[in-house]
Amino acid sequence: MKAIFVILTLIVSGTAMAAETRPPESRPIVVELFTSQGCSSCPPADAFLGELAKRADVVALGFHITYWDGAQWRDPLSLRAATERQTAYDKRLTGGQVYTPQMVIDGTEDAIGSDKSAVLAAISKAHPTALAPVTLAADGKSVTIGVGAAPEGAAVLLVRYALARSTRVKGGENAGRAATDVNGVTALSTLGAWDGKTVTFPIEPPGDGEGLAVLVQAPNGRIYGAASTQTPATSLPQAPRA
């Protein structure tokens, strides 16, 4: 009986140890580019975002701001929500200085969007642990946020984006150029709050040429969870538009 008890104790202890040492679930790193078709220094950053979008460990999102829009050219992807999001970031990251092109990495670091070395260094320093596990349903009709340690005020955000869009710019600093935008955000909305308990939200699946990302974010900008429909293994069709 003593031998059996010792064996059972070892089995239970080993199981507990395995559970304790199991590596935490990882998530992709979120890279947000704040850009505009009206900004002459933005095309290199736009191209770099396209490179990052090919990485399996990155959710790359192009937020087109509104303050470059003018009488000569209005960026067809510009969103007030993008401008508001950048302004909120820069209150924390730059003392309120807003500029393009700007990349924000995981909501807590920023760099000039065309400065590849600075952006890649920030990505390498990121700690993409899925503190809020995000699961997108295979049919794209719902998203579930799993159990985790939630910060107060954590929000679940839904981002919709055009996988690829080509535009002939007819005015402004980039007049005459063909702008190619990858993962250009077309809509940003809040699905609801996350309090650390499992919660599921219904969503509309992506349409043709569209991707979507779900972010769980704290009020201080920190990303707790992220997932997107776009992966190298199952890349969605591109839909260039004139």
Residue, then its C-alpha position, 0 to 999 in steps of 0.5 A: m500500500k505504501a508503494i502505491f501511495v508513493i506512486l500516486t503522489l509522484i503522478v499527482s505531483g508531476t501533473a501539478m508541476a507540468a501545469e505550473t510550467r506550461p508556457p503561457e499562450s502567446r498572441p500576435i504583436v499589434v503594430e498600428l501605423f498612423t498615416s495619410q495619402g496626403c503625406s509625402s513622407c508616408p509611402p515608405a512607412d506604408a510599404f513597410l507595414g505591408e512587409l509586417a503584414k506578412r509576418a505570422d506574429v504581427v497584426a499590422l493595421g493602417f490607420h489613416i488620419t484626417y488632419w492631412d485631408g484638404a481641398q487638394w486631396r482627401d484620403p478615402l481611407s481617412l477616419r475620425a476614429a483613427t485621428e482620435r486613437q492616435t491623439a489618445y496614444d500621443k497624450r501618453l507616448t509623445g506628450g501630445q505631439v501628433y505626427t505621421p508616419q507614426m507606428v505604435i507597437d503593442g499600444t505602449e511604444d512608438a517610432i517613426g513609421s519608416d524607421k525600420s530598425a526602431v520599429l523592429a527593435a520595439i517588436s523584438k522587445a514586446h512581450p506578446t503573452a495572451l493575458a486575454p485569450v482571443t478566439l475567432a470562430a471559424d465561420g467569422k461570426s463570433v469572437t470569444i475572450g477567455v479567462g484572464a486577469a483583466p485590468e479595470g476598464a479593459a475593452v474589446l475592439l473590432v477593427r475592419y480593414a481592406l486587405a489591399r487598396s490601390t488609389r491614384v492620388k490626384g492632389g496634395e503632396n503625393a499628386g500623381r502617385a499610385a498609393t498602395d495601402v495594405n490593411g487600411v482600417t475602414a471601421l473601428s468599434t467597441l464590442g464591449a467590456w472584458d472583466g476577466k471572465t469568458v465572454t462571446f460577442p457576435i460579429e459580422p464575418p469579413g466580406d470579400g477583400e476584407g480582414l478583421a482584427v479583435l483587440v483587448q486593450a487596457p485604458n493605458g494602451r496596453i494590449y492584453g489579447a489580439a487575433s485577426t483573420q489574416t494569416p500566411a497559411t490562409s491569406l485572404p484574397q486582395a481587392p485593389r480598388a481604383 
